[in-house]
Amino acid sequence: MNQAAFSIDWIRPLATPYLRGYRAVAGRSGSLRGYWFLSPLRAAPAKLGFFVGYLMDSRELACLNPEPPECLVFVCVEPPSGALHRRLVSRAESLIRKTFDYIRWLTHRPPRFLLNTEERAVMLRHQSMRQWPPGKLEHYSRNFFIETLAWLVRSGLVKRLLAEPLSASRRDGKAPEVSRRAGKTPVNNRRRRAISNVSRKARSR
């Protein structure tokens, strides 16, 4: 099927009611054609959010043995080697793993959600379109996207990812971020200023 035949303009208004608060970014070239719905708290190259659209090349997500063109919805946590990915995906009791267990319990008929902990597409649902009638591609795609997004909303993941804090270093047991300008931690800088203020007051008495 010709990539030019796949319009994506309708995907944004379809998905936005399910993914309110996320920033929509079009992807019109390459193996993924559709819309990214990304947390506004994350700056590039980091990504946290969802992709809704089409998979056009089997080299993308090759581990799934896809049969493009495919309808595809996935949860994105990028980069795969980053601290956010480790906390939300890799850990045994992570948010993504718990959500996956719950959403698999919800959805019993194929295509079912898949867990992919080593990639940016950490939880996904895909459906080949090869056997669909040409005149029904958009209609069937809409049904697939609506059903998948509704399950993601019901699972609570849409709200939880949007509420994910920008920095969770303290919760993750990591050291506070070092201040670039002073080479000190922000907490230590505040303590130093407080001690200085006390010293000045003592000298003025």
Beta strands, then each sheet from edge to edge (+ up, - down):
strand 1: 23-27
strand 2: 32-38
strand 3: 47-55
strand 4: 70-78
strand 5: 114-115
strand 6: 121-128
sheet 1: 1+ 2- 3+ 4- 6+ 5-
end
